[in-house]
C-alpha cells in the first residue's frame, strides 16, 4: 500500500490565543499590543478597549494612545472558518508624564505694558506661573505686570491631575531695565542781585522729583 500523506488545512483548526493576557500602558504614550494566536485567524476583534485604543481586525494589533487612567477587561477574539477563540485581556493604563515648554524671556524696559506668558505642557493642561521678586514683576494668570527695574525668576508649573503626573518646573529670568528720562529746563533770564527769589521750573519725563 502506498504511503498516504494527509495535509491538514491550517483553517481546519480553531484559533487559540497564546499572547500574554495582561498589558500595561500610560496616558499620552503610544501603545502597541500584538495578538498572537495559532490556527491562522482571519479576523480579530476587541470589545471594551480603553479610550484612545483600537484594534486592527486583520492583524490583531491593538494600538493608539490612551487618554484615561484605569484598568479594564477587554474581550479579545480571534476567528477563522473553523471557529473563534475568546480570551479576556486586562489592560492597565497608568498616569502619563508631561513636560513643560517655556522659552527664554526677552529683556524689557520699566514702563512697558503688561504682557502674556505663553508656555505649554505636552499634556495640554494649563500652566501656572510665579515670580520670585514681586518688586520687579507680578503675575495674574499668565499676565505679567512690570513693577520695577531689576530681575526676577519666572517659574512655569503644572501640578498634574488624575491622568498626568506633575511636570518638572521650568524657570526663566526676566530682566527689567531702567527707563531713560529727559529733563526739560528752560534757559534763565538775567537777574539783578536785588531781585527777589524766584522759582525754577524744570521737569522730567519720569515721575521723579
mmCIF file of the C-alpha atoms, coordinates in Angstrom:
data_MODEL
# 
_entry.id   MODEL 
# 
loop_
_atom_site.group_PDB 
_atom_site.id 
_atom_site.type_symbol 
_atom_site.label_atom_id 
_atom_site.label_alt_id 
_atom_site.label_comp_id 
_atom_site.label_asym_id 
_atom_site.label_entity_id 
_atom_site.label_seq_id 
_atom_site.pdbx_PDB_ins_code 
_atom_site.Cartn_x 
_atom_site.Cartn_y 
_atom_site.Cartn_z 
_atom_site.occupancy 
_atom_site.B_iso_or_equiv 
_atom_site.pdbx_formal_charge 
_atom_site.auth_seq_id 
_atom_site.auth_comp_id 
_atom_site.auth_asym_id 
_atom_site.auth_atom_id 
_atom_site.pdbx_PDB_model_num 
ATOM 1   C CA . UNK A 1 1   ? 0.000   0.000   0.000  1.00 0.00 ? 1   UNK A CA 1 
ATOM 2   C CA . UNK A 1 2   ? 1.381   3.355   -0.971 1.00 0.00 ? 2   UNK A CA 1 
ATOM 3   C CA . UNK A 1 3   ? 2.114   5.810   1.791  1.00 0.00 ? 3   UNK A CA 1 
ATOM 4   C CA . UNK A 1 4   ? -0.703  8.260   2.275  1.00 0.00 ? 4   UNK A CA 1 
ATOM 5   C CA . UNK A 1 5   ? 0.133   11.817  3.320  1.00 0.00 ? 5   UNK A CA 1 
ATOM 6   C CA . UNK A 1 6   ? -2.678  13.791  4.845  1.00 0.00 ? 6   UNK A CA 1 
ATOM 7   C CA . UNK A 1 7   ? -2.176  17.550  4.976  1.00 0.00 ? 7   UNK A CA 1 
ATOM 8   C CA . UNK A 1 8   ? -4.476  19.443  7.276  1.00 0.00 ? 8   UNK A CA 1 
ATOM 9   C CA . UNK A 1 9   ? -5.528  22.888  6.210  1.00 0.00 ? 9   UNK A CA 1 
ATOM 10  C CA . UNK A 1 10  ? -4.498  25.429  8.856  1.00 0.00 ? 10  UNK A CA 1 
ATOM 11  C CA . UNK A 1 11  ? -8.006  26.827  8.927  1.00 0.00 ? 11  UNK A CA 1 
ATOM 12  C CA . UNK A 1 12  ? -9.367  23.378  9.938  1.00 0.00 ? 12  UNK A CA 1 
ATOM 13  C CA . UNK A 1 13  ? -8.058  24.106  13.434 1.00 0.00 ? 13  UNK A CA 1 
ATOM 14  C CA . UNK A 1 14  ? -9.842  26.665  15.548 1.00 0.00 ? 14  UNK A CA 1 
ATOM 15  C CA . UNK A 1 15  ? -7.693  29.609  16.674 1.00 0.00 ? 15  UNK A CA 1 
ATOM 16  C CA . UNK A 1 16  ? -6.109  29.658  20.103 1.00 0.00 ? 16  UNK A CA 1 
ATOM 17  C CA . UNK A 1 17  ? -4.868  32.958  21.507 1.00 0.00 ? 17  UNK A CA 1 
ATOM 18  C CA . UNK A 1 18  ? -1.430  32.475  23.086 1.00 0.00 ? 18  UNK A CA 1 
ATOM 19  C CA . UNK A 1 19  ? -0.186  36.019  23.655 1.00 0.00 ? 19  UNK A CA 1 
ATOM 20  C CA . UNK A 1 20  ? 0.018   37.462  27.182 1.00 0.00 ? 20  UNK A CA 1 
ATOM 21  C CA . UNK A 1 21  ? -3.340  38.393  28.626 1.00 0.00 ? 21  UNK A CA 1 
ATOM 22  C CA . UNK A 1 22  ? -2.054  41.359  30.625 1.00 0.00 ? 22  UNK A CA 1 
ATOM 23  C CA . UNK A 1 23  ? -0.641  44.607  29.283 1.00 0.00 ? 23  UNK A CA 1 
ATOM 24  C CA . UNK A 1 24  ? 0.411   47.951  30.726 1.00 0.00 ? 24  UNK A CA 1 
ATOM 25  C CA . UNK A 1 25  ? 0.119   51.380  29.153 1.00 0.00 ? 25  UNK A CA 1 
ATOM 26  C CA . UNK A 1 26  ? 0.432   55.040  30.125 1.00 0.00 ? 26  UNK A CA 1 
ATOM 27  C CA . UNK A 1 27  ? -1.714  58.050  29.301 1.00 0.00 ? 27  UNK A CA 1 
ATOM 28  C CA . UNK A 1 28  ? -0.210  60.086  26.479 1.00 0.00 ? 28  UNK A CA 1 
ATOM 29  C CA . UNK A 1 29  ? 2.266   57.389  25.385 1.00 0.00 ? 29  UNK A CA 1 
ATOM 30  C CA . UNK A 1 30  ? 1.834   55.301  22.228 1.00 0.00 ? 30  UNK A CA 1 
ATOM 31  C CA . UNK A 1 31  ? 0.764   51.717  22.997 1.00 0.00 ? 31  UNK A CA 1 
ATOM 32  C CA . UNK A 1 32  ? 1.100   48.558  20.917 1.00 0.00 ? 32  UNK A CA 1 
ATOM 33  C CA . UNK A 1 33  ? -0.072  45.009  21.661 1.00 0.00 ? 33  UNK A CA 1 
ATOM 34  C CA . UNK A 1 34  ? 0.210   42.158  19.152 1.00 0.00 ? 34  UNK A CA 1 
ATOM 35  C CA . UNK A 1 35  ? -2.401  39.408  19.421 1.00 0.00 ? 35  UNK A CA 1 
ATOM 36  C CA . UNK A 1 36  ? -0.679  36.064  18.849 1.00 0.00 ? 36  UNK A CA 1 
ATOM 37  C CA . UNK A 1 37  ? -2.824  33.062  18.009 1.00 0.00 ? 37  UNK A CA 1 
ATOM 38  C CA . UNK A 1 38  ? -2.432  29.635  16.425 1.00 0.00 ? 38  UNK A CA 1 
ATOM 39  C CA . UNK A 1 39  ? -4.815  28.358  13.786 1.00 0.00 ? 39  UNK A CA 1 
ATOM 40  C CA . UNK A 1 40  ? -4.193  31.195  11.321 1.00 0.00 ? 40  UNK A CA 1 
ATOM 41  C CA . UNK A 1 41  ? -7.016  33.554  12.306 1.00 0.00 ? 41  UNK A CA 1 
ATOM 42  C CA . UNK A 1 42  ? -8.591  35.546  9.506  1.00 0.00 ? 42  UNK A CA 1 
ATOM 43  C CA . UNK A 1 43  ? -10.042 38.252  11.726 1.00 0.00 ? 43  UNK A CA 1 
ATOM 44  C CA . UNK A 1 44  ? -9.762  39.684  15.212 1.00 0.00 ? 44  UNK A CA 1 
ATOM 45  C CA . UNK A 1 45  ? -11.993 41.745  17.488 1.00 0.00 ? 45  UNK A CA 1 
ATOM 46  C CA . UNK A 1 46  ? -11.690 43.520  20.834 1.00 0.00 ? 46  UNK A CA 1 
ATOM 47  C CA . UNK A 1 47  ? -14.502 44.904  22.957 1.00 0.00 ? 47  UNK A CA 1 
ATOM 48  C CA . UNK A 1 48  ? -14.022 47.217  25.930 1.00 0.00 ? 48  UNK A CA 1 
ATOM 49  C CA . UNK A 1 49  ? -10.749 48.832  24.856 1.00 0.00 ? 49  UNK A CA 1 
ATOM 50  C CA . UNK A 1 50  ? -9.545  51.825  26.879 1.00 0.00 ? 50  UNK A CA 1 
ATOM 51  C CA . UNK A 1 51  ? -10.239 55.232  25.356 1.00 0.00 ? 51  UNK A CA 1 
ATOM 52  C CA . UNK A 1 52  ? -7.729  56.037  22.621 1.00 0.00 ? 52  UNK A CA 1 
ATOM 53  C CA . UNK A 1 53  ? -7.026  52.427  21.589 1.00 0.00 ? 53  UNK A CA 1 
ATOM 54  C CA . UNK A 1 54  ? -8.341  50.397  18.664 1.00 0.00 ? 54  UNK A CA 1 
ATOM 55  C CA . UNK A 1 55  ? -7.685  47.009  17.076 1.00 0.00 ? 55  UNK A CA 1 
ATOM 56  C CA . UNK A 1 56  ? -6.678  46.200  13.524 1.00 0.00 ? 56  UNK A CA 1 
ATOM 57  C CA . UNK A 1 57  ? -9.206  43.478  12.704 1.00 0.00 ? 57  UNK A CA 1 
ATOM 58  C CA . UNK A 1 58  ? -6.920  41.951  10.071 1.00 0.00 ? 58  UNK A CA 1 
ATOM 59  C CA . UNK A 1 59  ? -3.690  41.729  12.068 1.00 0.00 ? 59  UNK A CA 1 
ATOM 60  C CA . UNK A 1 60  ? -4.905  41.705  15.679 1.00 0.00 ? 60  UNK A CA 1 
ATOM 61  C CA . UNK A 1 61  ? -2.627  44.603  16.645 1.00 0.00 ? 61  UNK A CA 1 
ATOM 62  C CA . UNK A 1 62  ? -4.090  46.887  19.318 1.00 0.00 ? 62  UNK A CA 1 
ATOM 63  C CA . UNK A 1 63  ? -2.584  50.359  19.139 1.00 0.00 ? 63  UNK A CA 1 
ATOM 64  C CA . UNK A 1 64  ? -3.164  54.013  19.903 1.00 0.00 ? 64  UNK A CA 1 
ATOM 65  C CA . UNK A 1 65  ? -2.520  56.496  22.702 1.00 0.00 ? 65  UNK A CA 1 
ATOM 66  C CA . UNK A 1 66  ? -4.511  56.013  25.922 1.00 0.00 ? 66  UNK A CA 1 
ATOM 67  C CA . UNK A 1 67  ? -6.246  59.109  27.266 1.00 0.00 ? 67  UNK A CA 1 
ATOM 68  C CA . UNK A 1 68  ? -7.580  57.997  30.650 1.00 0.00 ? 68  UNK A CA 1 
ATOM 69  C CA . UNK A 1 69  ? -6.140  56.169  33.666 1.00 0.00 ? 69  UNK A CA 1 
ATOM 70  C CA . UNK A 1 70  ? -7.806  52.887  34.593 1.00 0.00 ? 70  UNK A CA 1 
ATOM 71  C CA . UNK A 1 71  ? -7.767  49.113  34.369 1.00 0.00 ? 71  UNK A CA 1 
ATOM 72  C CA . UNK A 1 72  ? -10.299 47.168  32.360 1.00 0.00 ? 72  UNK A CA 1 
ATOM 73  C CA . UNK A 1 73  ? -11.133 43.785  30.885 1.00 0.00 ? 73  UNK A CA 1 
ATOM 74  C CA . UNK A 1 74  ? -11.004 43.586  27.111 1.00 0.00 ? 74  UNK A CA 1 
ATOM 75  C CA . UNK A 1 75  ? -12.851 40.782  25.350 1.00 0.00 ? 75  UNK A CA 1 
ATOM 76  C CA . UNK A 1 76  ? -10.337 39.655  22.716 1.00 0.00 ? 76  UNK A CA 1 
ATOM 77  C CA . UNK A 1 77  ? -11.259 37.215  19.976 1.00 0.00 ? 77  UNK A CA 1 
ATOM 78  C CA . UNK A 1 78  ? -9.559  35.507  17.035 1.00 0.00 ? 78  UNK A CA 1 
ATOM 79  C CA . UNK A 1 79  ? -11.634 33.852  14.323 1.00 0.00 ? 79  UNK A CA 1 
ATOM 80  C CA . UNK A 1 80  ? -11.174 31.597  11.301 1.00 0.00 ? 80  UNK A CA 1 
ATOM 81  C CA . UNK A 1 81  ? -13.516 29.439  9.234  1.00 0.00 ? 81  UNK A CA 1 
ATOM 82  C CA . UNK A 1 82  ? -13.492 26.728  11.882 1.00 0.00 ? 82  UNK A CA 1 
ATOM 83  C CA . UNK A 1 83  ? -14.197 28.701  14.982 1.00 0.00 ? 83  UNK A CA 1 
ATOM 84  C CA . UNK A 1 84  ? -13.415 31.525  17.390 1.00 0.00 ? 84  UNK A CA 1 
ATOM 85  C CA . UNK A 1 85  ? -11.263 31.732  20.485 1.00 0.00 ? 85  UNK A CA 1 
ATOM 86  C CA . UNK A 1 86  ? -12.205 34.323  23.088 1.00 0.00 ? 86  UNK A CA 1 
ATOM 87  C CA . UNK A 1 87  ? -9.943  35.469  25.895 1.00 0.00 ? 87  UNK A CA 1 
ATOM 88  C CA . UNK A 1 88  ? -10.012 38.280  28.475 1.00 0.00 ? 88  UNK A CA 1 
ATOM 89  C CA . UNK A 1 89  ? -7.129  40.737  28.121 1.00 0.00 ? 89  UNK A CA 1 
ATOM 90  C CA . UNK A 1 90  ? -6.516  43.057  31.083 1.00 0.00 ? 90  UNK A CA 1 
ATOM 91  C CA . UNK A 1 91  ? -5.051  46.425  30.051 1.00 0.00 ? 91  UNK A CA 1 
ATOM 92  C CA . UNK A 1 92  ? -3.903  48.689  32.876 1.00 0.00 ? 92  UNK A CA 1 
ATOM 93  C CA . UNK A 1 93  ? -3.378  52.356  31.989 1.00 0.00 ? 93  UNK A CA 1 
ATOM 94  C CA . UNK A 1 94  ? -1.257  54.401  34.388 1.00 0.00 ? 94  UNK A CA 1 
ATOM 95  C CA . UNK A 1 95  ? -0.659  58.134  34.713 1.00 0.00 ? 95  UNK A CA 1 
ATOM 96  C CA . UNK A 1 96  ? 1.363   59.734  31.975 1.00 0.00 ? 96  UNK A CA 1 
ATOM 97  C CA . UNK A 1 97  ? 4.327   62.069  32.232 1.00 0.00 ? 97  UNK A CA 1 
ATOM 98  C CA . UNK A 1 98  ? 4.283   65.623  30.922 1.00 0.00 ? 98  UNK A CA 1 
ATOM 99  C CA . UNK A 1 99  ? 6.906   68.200  30.014 1.00 0.00 ? 99  UNK A CA 1 
ATOM 100 C CA . UNK A 1 100 ? 6.722   71.995  30.043 1.00 0.00 ? 100 UNK A CA 1 
ATOM 101 C CA . UNK A 1 101 ? 7.930   74.129  27.153 1.00 0.00 ? 101 UNK A CA 1 
ATOM 102 C CA . UNK A 1 102 ? 8.705   77.666  28.352 1.00 0.00 ? 102 UNK A CA 1 
ATOM 103 C CA . UNK A 1 103 ? 11.201  79.701  26.333 1.00 0.00 ? 103 UNK A CA 1 
ATOM 104 C CA . UNK A 1 104 ? 13.618  82.418  27.383 1.00 0.00 ? 104 UNK A CA 1 
ATOM 105 C CA . UNK A 1 105 ? 12.179  85.857  28.157 1.00 0.00 ? 105 UNK A CA 1 
ATOM 106 C CA . UNK A 1 106 ? 13.500  88.912  26.341 1.00 0.00 ? 106 UNK A CA 1 
ATOM 107 C CA . UNK A 1 107 ? 14.687  91.868  28.471 1.00 0.00 ? 107 UNK A CA 1 
ATOM 108 C CA . UNK A 1 108 ? 12.094  94.576  28.929 1.00 0.00 ? 108 UNK A CA 1 
ATOM 109 C CA . UNK A 1 109 ? 12.200  98.221  30.000 1.00 0.00 ? 109 UNK A CA 1 
ATOM 110 C CA . UNK A 1 110 ? 10.465  99.632  33.046 1.00 0.00 ? 110 UNK A CA 1 
ATOM 111 C CA . UNK A 1 111 ? 7.232   101.312 31.990 1.00 0.00 ? 111 UNK A CA 1 
ATOM 112 C CA . UNK A 1 112 ? 6.338   98.642  29.437 1.00 0.00 ? 112 UNK A CA 1 
ATOM 113 C CA . UNK A 1 113 ? 2.753   97.437  29.348 1.00 0.00 ? 113 UNK A CA 1 
ATOM 114 C CA . UNK A 1 114 ? 1.669   94.070  30.743 1.00 0.00 ? 114 UNK A CA 1 
ATOM 115 C CA . UNK A 1 115 ? 2.387   91.034  28.573 1.00 0.00 ? 115 UNK A CA 1 
ATOM 116 C CA . UNK A 1 116 ? 1.330   87.388  28.419 1.00 0.00 ? 116 UNK A CA 1 
ATOM 117 C CA . UNK A 1 117 ? 3.377   84.259  29.100 1.00 0.00 ? 117 UNK A CA 1 
ATOM 118 C CA . UNK A 1 118 ? 2.924   81.520  26.523 1.00 0.00 ? 118 UNK A CA 1 
ATOM 119 C CA . UNK A 1 119 ? 4.342   78.318  27.990 1.00 0.00 ? 119 UNK A CA 1 
ATOM 120 C CA . UNK A 1 120 ? 2.696   74.986  27.194 1.00 0.00 ? 120 UNK A CA 1 
ATOM 121 C CA . UNK A 1 121 ? 2.606   71.454  28.583 1.00 0.00 ? 121 UNK A CA 1 
ATOM 122 C CA . UNK A 1 122 ? 2.755   68.299  26.499 1.00 0.00 ? 122 UNK A CA 1 
ATOM 123 C CA . UNK A 1 123 ? -0.383  67.152  28.351 1.00 0.00 ? 123 UNK A CA 1 
ATOM 124 C CA . UNK A 1 124 ? -2.379  70.180  27.211 1.00 0.00 ? 124 UNK A CA 1 
ATOM 125 C CA . UNK A 1 125 ? -3.095  71.119  30.837 1.00 0.00 ? 125 UNK A CA 1 
ATOM 126 C CA . UNK A 1 126 ? -2.975  74.795  31.857 1.00 0.00 ? 126 UNK A CA 1 
ATOM 127 C CA . UNK A 1 127 ? 0.241   76.135  33.380 1.00 0.00 ? 127 UNK A CA 1 
ATOM 128 C CA . UNK A 1 128 ? 0.547   78.319  36.470 1.00 0.00 ? 128 UNK A CA 1 
ATOM 129 C CA . UNK A 1 129 ? 3.259   80.947  36.887 1.00 0.00 ? 129 UNK A CA 1 
ATOM 130 C CA . UNK A 1 130 ? 5.029   82.640  39.789 1.00 0.00 ? 130 UNK A CA 1 
ATOM 131 C CA . UNK A 1 131 ? 7.516   85.490  40.166 1.00 0.00 ? 131 UNK A CA 1 
ATOM 132 C CA . UNK A 1 132 ? 10.378  85.247  42.656 1.00 0.00 ? 132 UNK A CA 1 
ATOM 133 C CA . UNK A 1 133 ? 10.629  89.042  43.008 1.00 0.00 ? 133 UNK A CA 1 
ATOM 134 C CA . UNK A 1 134 ? 7.278   90.804  43.153 1.00 0.00 ? 134 UNK A CA 1 
ATOM 135 C CA . UNK A 1 135 ? 9.073   94.162  43.474 1.00 0.00 ? 135 UNK A CA 1 
ATOM 136 C CA . UNK A 1 136 ? 10.059  93.659  39.830 1.00 0.00 ? 136 UNK A CA 1 
ATOM 137 C CA . UNK A 1 137 ? 7.058   91.827  38.340 1.00 0.00 ? 137 UNK A CA 1 
ATOM 138 C CA . UNK A 1 138 ? 3.758   90.386  39.485 1.00 0.00 ? 138 UNK A CA 1 
ATOM 139 C CA . UNK A 1 139 ? 1.709   87.715  37.727 1.00 0.00 ? 139 UNK A CA 1 
ATOM 140 C CA . UNK A 1 140 ? -2.021  87.153  37.464 1.00 0.00 ? 140 UNK A CA 1 
ATOM 141 C CA . UNK A 1 141 ? -2.934  84.064  35.468 1.00 0.00 ? 141 UNK A CA 1 
ATOM 142 C CA . UNK A 1 142 ? -0.455  84.291  32.616 1.00 0.00 ? 142 UNK A CA 1 
ATOM 143 C CA . UNK A 1 143 ? -0.275  88.117  32.552 1.00 0.00 ? 143 UNK A CA 1 
ATOM 144 C CA . UNK A 1 144 ? 2.904   89.827  33.782 1.00 0.00 ? 144 UNK A CA 1 
ATOM 145 C CA . UNK A 1 145 ? 2.809   93.365  35.192 1.00 0.00 ? 145 UNK A CA 1 
ATOM 146 C CA . UNK A 1 146 ? 6.101   95.252  35.492 1.00 0.00 ? 146 UNK A CA 1 
ATOM 147 C CA . UNK A 1 147 ? 6.514   96.879  38.911 1.00 0.00 ? 147 UNK A CA 1 
ATOM 148 C CA . UNK A 1 148 ? 10.144  97.981  38.971 1.00 0.00 ? 148 UNK A CA 1 
ATOM 149 C CA . UNK A 1 149 ? 13.599  97.614  37.460 1.00 0.00 ? 149 UNK A CA 1 
ATOM 150 C CA . UNK A 1 150 ? 15.720  94.579  38.331 1.00 0.00 ? 150 UNK A CA 1 
ATOM 151 C CA . UNK A 1 151 ? 15.427  90.851  37.695 1.00 0.00 ? 151 UNK A CA 1 
ATOM 152 C CA . UNK A 1 152 ? 13.071  88.088  38.726 1.00 0.00 ? 152 UNK A CA 1 
ATOM 153 C CA . UNK A 1 153 ? 12.776  84.377  38.084 1.00 0.00 ? 153 UNK A CA 1 
ATOM 154 C CA . UNK A 1 154 ? 9.509   83.422  36.390 1.00 0.00 ? 154 UNK A CA 1 
ATOM 155 C CA . UNK A 1 155 ? 8.590   79.788  37.056 1.00 0.00 ? 155 UNK A CA 1 
ATOM 156 C CA . UNK A 1 156 ? 6.112   77.763  34.989 1.00 0.00 ? 156 UNK A CA 1 
ATOM 157 C CA . UNK A 1 157 ? 4.442   74.854  36.812 1.00 0.00 ? 157 UNK A CA 1 
ATOM 158 C CA . UNK A 1 158 ? 1.890   72.134  36.115 1.00 0.00 ? 158 UNK A CA 1 
ATOM 159 C CA . UNK A 1 159 ? 0.745   70.106  39.134 1.00 0.00 ? 159 UNK A CA 1 
ATOM 160 C CA . UNK A 1 160 ? -0.824  67.228  37.187 1.00 0.00 ? 160 UNK A CA 1 
ATOM 161 C CA . UNK A 1 161 ? -4.234  65.617  37.538 1.00 0.00 ? 161 UNK A CA 1 
ATOM 162 C CA . UNK A 1 162 ? -5.801  62.167  37.652 1.00 0.00 ? 162 UNK A CA 1 
ATOM 163 C CA . UNK A 1 163 ? -4.250  61.287  34.292 1.00 0.00 ? 163 UNK A CA 1 
ATOM 164 C CA . UNK A 1 164 ? -0.855  63.001  34.444 1.00 0.00 ? 164 UNK A CA 1 
ATOM 165 C CA . UNK A 1 165 ? 1.942   63.256  36.997 1.00 0.00 ? 165 UNK A CA 1 
ATOM 166 C CA . UNK A 1 166 ? 3.190   66.742  37.914 1.00 0.00 ? 166 UNK A CA 1 
ATOM 167 C CA . UNK A 1 167 ? 5.658   68.221  35.433 1.00 0.00 ? 167 UNK A CA 1 
ATOM 168 C CA . UNK A 1 168 ? 9.134   69.437  36.339 1.00 0.00 ? 168 UNK A CA 1 
ATOM 169 C CA . UNK A 1 169 ? 9.099   73.214  36.826 1.00 0.00 ? 169 UNK A CA 1 
ATOM 170 C CA . UNK A 1 170 ? 10.801  75.387  34.218 1.00 0.00 ? 170 UNK A CA 1 
ATOM 171 C CA . UNK A 1 171 ? 12.169  78.811  35.183 1.00 0.00 ? 171 UNK A CA 1 
ATOM 172 C CA . UNK A 1 172 ? 13.318  81.744  33.068 1.00 0.00 ? 172 UNK A CA 1 
ATOM 173 C CA . UNK A 1 173 ? 14.922  85.014  34.176 1.00 0.00 ? 173 UNK A CA 1 
ATOM 174 C CA . UNK A 1 174 ? 13.120  88.248  33.351 1.00 0.00 ? 174 UNK A CA 1 
ATOM 175 C CA . UNK A 1 175 ? 15.345  91.324  33.298 1.00 0.00 ? 175 UNK A CA 1 
ATOM 176 C CA . UNK A 1 176 ? 13.667  94.722  33.583 1.00 0.00 ? 176 UNK A CA 1 
ATOM 177 C CA . UNK A 1 177 ? 15.967  97.570  32.576 1.00 0.00 ? 177 UNK A CA 1 
ATOM 178 C CA . UNK A 1 178 ? 15.720  101.073 33.976 1.00 0.00 ? 178 UNK A CA 1 
ATOM 179 C CA . UNK A 1 179 ? 13.780  103.524 31.834 1.00 0.00 ? 179 UNK A CA 1 
ATOM 180 C CA . UNK A 1 180 ? 15.503  106.610 30.474 1.00 0.00 ? 180 UNK A CA 1 
ATOM 181 C CA . UNK A 1 181 ? 14.262  110.088 31.329 1.00 0.00 ? 181 UNK A CA 1 
ATOM 182 C CA . UNK A 1 182 ? 14.681  113.582 29.812 1.00 0.00 ? 182 UNK A CA 1 
ATOM 183 C CA . UNK A 1 183 ? 14.842  116.813 31.793 1.00 0.00 ? 183 UNK A CA 1 
ATOM 184 C CA . UNK A 1 184 ? 13.300  119.985 30.426 1.00 0.00 ? 184 UNK A CA 1 
ATOM 185 C CA . UNK A 1 185 ? 14.875  123.092 31.949 1.00 0.00 ? 185 UNK A CA 1 
ATOM 186 C CA . UNK A 1 186 ? 14.311  126.339 30.044 1.00 0.00 ? 186 UNK A CA 1 
ATOM 187 C CA . UNK A 1 187 ? 17.022  128.983 29.936 1.00 0.00 ? 187 UNK A CA 1 
ATOM 188 C CA . UNK A 1 188 ? 17.080  131.538 32.726 1.00 0.00 ? 188 UNK A CA 1 
ATOM 189 C CA . UNK A 1 189 ? 16.667  135.237 32.164 1.00 0.00 ? 189 UNK A CA 1 
ATOM 190 C CA . UNK A 1 190 ? 19.214  137.673 33.572 1.00 0.00 ? 190 UNK A CA 1 
ATOM 191 C CA . UNK A 1 191 ? 18.614  138.754 37.119 1.00 0.00 ? 191 UNK A CA 1 
ATOM 192 C CA . UNK A 1 192 ? 19.862  141.535 39.380 1.00 0.00 ? 192 UNK A CA 1 
ATOM 193 C CA . UNK A 1 193 ? 21.290  140.947 42.821 1.00 0.00 ? 193 UNK A CA 1 
ATOM 194 C CA . UNK A 1 194 ? 18.462  142.988 44.192 1.00 0.00 ? 194 UNK A CA 1 
ATOM 195 C CA . UNK A 1 195 ? 15.774  140.839 42.519 1.00 0.00 ? 195 UNK A CA 1 
ATOM 196 C CA . UNK A 1 196 ? 13.633  138.682 44.840 1.00 0.00 ? 196 UNK A CA 1 
ATOM 197 C CA . UNK A 1 197 ? 13.966  134.886 44.968 1.00 0.00 ? 197 UNK A CA 1 
ATOM 198 C CA . UNK A 1 198 ? 12.303  133.052 42.120 1.00 0.00 ? 198 UNK A CA 1 
ATOM 199 C CA . UNK A 1 199 ? 11.159  129.518 41.390 1.00 0.00 ? 199 UNK A CA 1 
ATOM 200 C CA . UNK A 1 200 ? 12.897  127.146 38.964 1.00 0.00 ? 200 UNK A CA 1 
ATOM 201 C CA . UNK A 1 201 ? 10.504  125.315 36.635 1.00 0.00 ? 201 UNK A CA 1 
ATOM 202 C CA . UNK A 1 202 ? 12.351  122.222 35.423 1.00 0.00 ? 202 UNK A CA 1 
ATOM 203 C CA . UNK A 1 203 ? 10.544  118.941 34.732 1.00 0.00 ? 203 UNK A CA 1 
ATOM 204 C CA . UNK A 1 204 ? 11.340  115.314 33.851 1.00 0.00 ? 204 UNK A CA 1 
ATOM 205 C CA . UNK A 1 205 ? 9.641   112.797 31.595 1.00 0.00 ? 205 UNK A CA 1 
ATOM 206 C CA . UNK A 1 206 ? 9.698   110.437 34.612 1.00 0.00 ? 206 UNK A CA 1 
ATOM 207 C CA . UNK A 1 207 ? 7.506   110.969 37.698 1.00 0.00 ? 207 UNK A CA 1 
ATOM 208 C CA . UNK A 1 208 ? 10.637  111.521 39.786 1.00 0.00 ? 208 UNK A CA 1 
ATOM 209 C CA . UNK A 1 209 ? 11.029  114.804 41.644 1.00 0.00 ? 209 UNK A CA 1 
# 
